[in-house]
Amino acid sequence: MENIIVDNAKVMAKGQITLPKDIRALLGVTTGDRVTLVCDGNRVYLMNSAIYAMQMLQKNMAGEAEKANLSREEEIDALLKDVRSEFEGI
């Protein structure tokens, strides 16, 4: 693991915590951004929600191009172009 930061945060009356500045910077989150919390047993993982969503999308889409017989990048580009043109008329 690289970029390990260990810090503490106090839980306030409404369950709120303030993320330390170094951790916010490492996660790339600023005011108004969303974070995702994943609880695994007695551990909680905190992630930038945008990055987490992209990782889940990539995980769920793995192998889909092969299932659709799309083996070349040009085939994928052509499919995307067709789908986008369908939505332009909506």
C-alpha positions as CSV (number, residue, x, y, z in Angstrom):
1,M,0.0,0.0,0.0
2,E,1.3,3.4,-0.9
3,N,0.2,6.8,0.4
4,I,-0.9,5.4,3.8
5,I,-2.2,8.1,6.1
6,V,-3.4,7.4,9.6
7,D,-5.4,10.1,11.3
8,N,-8.4,10.4,13.6
9,A,-11.7,12.2,13.4
10,K,-14.2,12.8,16.2
11,V,-17.8,11.6,15.8
12,M,-20.1,14.5,16.5
13,A,-23.7,14.4,18.0
14,K,-25.4,13.8,14.6
15,G,-22.8,11.2,13.5
16,Q,-20.8,13.6,11.4
17,I,-17.0,13.6,11.1
18,T,-14.6,16.0,9.5
19,L,-12.2,14.3,7.1
20,P,-8.7,15.5,7.7
21,K,-7.2,17.7,5.0
22,D,-4.5,15.1,3.9
23,I,-7.1,12.4,3.4
24,R,-9.4,14.7,1.4
25,A,-6.5,15.6,-0.8
26,L,-5.5,11.9,-1.3
27,L,-9.1,11.0,-2.2
28,G,-9.5,14.0,-4.4
29,V,-12.6,15.2,-2.7
30,T,-13.6,18.8,-2.0
31,T,-16.6,20.6,-0.6
32,G,-19.9,19.2,-2.0
33,D,-18.3,16.0,-3.3
34,R,-19.8,12.7,-2.3
35,V,-17.9,9.8,-0.7
36,T,-18.8,6.1,-0.5
37,L,-18.5,4.1,2.7
38,V,-18.1,0.3,2.5
39,C,-18.3,-1.6,5.7
40,D,-16.5,-5.0,5.8
41,G,-16.7,-6.6,9.2
42,N,-15.1,-4.1,11.6
43,R,-13.4,-2.1,8.8
44,V,-14.9,0.8,6.9
45,Y,-13.4,1.9,3.6
46,L,-14.0,5.5,2.5
47,M,-13.8,6.2,-1.3
48,N,-14.4,9.0,-3.7
49,S,-17.9,8.1,-5.0
50,A,-17.1,9.0,-8.6
51,I,-14.1,6.8,-8.6
52,Y,-16.0,4.0,-6.8
53,A,-18.9,4.2,-9.4
54,M,-16.4,4.0,-12.3
55,Q,-14.7,1.0,-10.7
56,M,-18.0,-0.8,-10.3
57,L,-19.0,0.0,-13.8
58,Q,-15.7,-1.4,-15.2
59,K,-16.1,-4.5,-13.0
60,N,-19.6,-5.2,-14.2
61,M,-18.8,-4.5,-17.9
62,A,-15.7,-6.8,-17.9
63,G,-16.1,-9.3,-20.8
64,E,-19.2,-7.7,-22.3
65,A,-17.4,-6.7,-25.5
66,E,-16.3,-10.3,-26.1
67,K,-19.9,-11.5,-25.5
68,A,-21.2,-9.1,-28.1
69,N,-18.5,-10.3,-30.5
70,L,-16.8,-6.9,-30.5
71,S,-13.1,-7.7,-30.7
72,R,-11.7,-4.6,-32.3
73,E,-11.8,-1.0,-31.1
74,E,-13.2,0.1,-34.4
75,E,-16.2,-2.2,-33.9
76,I,-16.8,-0.7,-30.5
77,D,-16.5,2.8,-31.9
78,A,-19.0,2.0,-34.7
79,L,-21.5,0.6,-32.2
80,L,-21.2,3.7,-30.0
81,K,-21.7,5.9,-33.0
82,D,-24.9,4.0,-33.9
83,V,-26.3,4.2,-30.4
84,R,-25.5,7.9,-30.0
85,S,-27.2,8.7,-33.3
86,E,-30.3,6.9,-32.1
87,F,-30.5,9.1,-29.0
88,E,-29.9,12.3,-30.9
89,G,-33.5,12.0,-32.3
90,I,-35.0,11.7,-28.9
